[in-house]
Amino acid sequence: MFARNLGKQLGCPTQSVSGWLVSKLLTARNQILEENTVRLCAIQPGDTVLELGHGPGLGLLFAAGLLTGPTGHLIGVDYSEYMHQMATKRMEKYITSGKVSLYHCDVAAMPLADSTVNKVFHCNCYYFWPDLRKGAAEIHRVMKPEGLMVTTLRHLHVATLAAKKIMPGENWRPESYMAALRDSGFTDVRMEDKQHHGVTFQAIYATATK
């Protein structure tokens, strides 16, 4: 019961004691992954960038600082209303200036036009999607041709959580997500081992071919 409830809070934190604790955990553990995911995207000043499952907004804050061009725009989506509220508060000045737009929505149904996004990134996110193929297809839909998608995870840590039944089903497996990306039209789908300040993690890359 505890493992299942923890998994639910990790996937969609609520405004509760459990959700607050999860938000603190995400802030403490995801900082390195979020910043490295943004770096690996090679964001250009005028890009339109999308973060999926933005959580409390750590990656959003780092990415926003790179979009210095007049056309540079950052979009964030999250299924958790609580995380949406936290990120909205953290990104308030960027939202007011029009540099950032945040949406409380499902990754599989984003209110974005076709072929509008240059770069997509997410961190510790895809394992909670009910349908990997629907999520991957929606990402592909909103991306411009040859756009880059990058996600990061600590595979060993995620596998440990899965063994404890905290991660739901089999969606946590990188090969499952990579297969969904290929089936949705992505090419050059690959996973690489990375290190930063002694922390080992994995990065999954995919190119939106259209």
Secondary structure, 3 states (H helix, E strand, C coil): CHHHHHHHHHHCCCCCHHHHHHHHHHHHHHHHHHHHHHHHCCCCCCCEEEEECCCCCHHHHHHHCCCCCCCCEEEEEECCHHHHHHHHHHCHHHHHHCCEEEEECCCCCCCCCCCCEEEEEEECCHHHCCCHHHHHHHHHHHEEEEEEEEEEECHHHHHHHHHCCCCCCCCCCHHHHHHHHHHCCEEEEEEEEEEECCEEEEEEEEEECC
